[in-house]
Amino acid sequence: MTDLAIAASGLRKSYGDKTVLDGVDLAVPAGSIFALLGPNGAGKTTAVKILSTLIAPDPASGPIVVGGHDLATDPQAVRGAIGVTGQFSAVDGLITGEENMLLMADLHHLSKAEGRRVAAELLERFDLVEAAKKPASTYSGGMKRRLDIAMTLVGDPRIIFLDEPTTGLDPRSRHTMWQIIRRLVADGVTVFLTTQYLEEADELADRIAVLNDGKIAAEGTADELKRMIPGGHVRLRFTDPDAYRTAALALGEATADDDALALQIASDGSQRELRSILDWLDASGVQADELTVHTPDLDDVFFALTSSSAKPQEALR
């Protein structure tokens, strides 16, 4: 448990007859990025609210430890260890960016001198110095998000919850946010990220959990999750009809596309399998004009695991 920033066992939350979280287990290593994926209504934000002490879990939940502190017995210590950036910006648009930062410093009971020092450092770190004296209402979406995270860092938290931090941002602002998140982790911060952008989880996360119907459908690295889904293949395309026919006869299990002079061979895309195919081509004296590898991506994983027509274990067969 000492190397885990967050550990939750049997996390449960219901509202009346509706079960939002149904026995969720979470283990987030310190200094890592953990991404929680799931469709709308899957319970991602509810999980963040519980782990950040904003709402209480159901009594039937197991132990929850955040930042080394028991959430049930010492929630104040948990709050001192974390920062939260929600789906909706906490920035006050009526005051300047600098004033937003100083307000957060006051809330953290920093002295005026310390508050100004911390605010100045963070405004520079997040490239907001030129806009610091302008009302936050004039900021772009990306600038507001940067200010939002800068405000979260005023208390120097070691664990940060980012609930869909790039929703609504343009691609350039999203990539800027990714760089910010990577720098946070490089500084030793643990990031618990929820997102609906699969590319974002693939790009950033050390581990990913897919939440569906209140339960964790699967968890692992991006590569581990992709390997769970069938459909990977190698495609060989030929321009010489004779070479194509020779290869089609030799590779009887391959799916043939006579019109395109192409063969599709089921494969996990591993180096071992690719080497085997290339060795066979060389030994047979057959020249493929094009070889492409197709592996399932996180989109495939997401759709398989969150399908309304099949249970996750069925989708992975």
Salt bridges, closest charged atoms under 4 A:
ASP22 OD1 - ARG12 NH1 2.69
ASP22 OD2 - LYS215 NZ 3.75
GLU98 OE1 - LYS133 NZ 2.66
GLU114 OE2 - ARG117 NH2 2.56
GLU121 OE2 - ARG117 NH1 2.66
ASP148 OD2 - ARG145 NH1 2.85
ASP156 OD1 - ARG158 NH1 3.52
GLU164 OE2 - LYS44 NZ 3.99
ASP187 OD2 - ARG125 NH2 3.09
ASP202 OD2 - LYS226 NZ 2.95
GLU203 OE2 - ARG182 NH2 2.77
GLU219 OE2 - ARG207 NE 3.50
ASP242 OD1 - ARG245 NH2 2.50
GLU290 OE1 - ARG237 NE 3.57
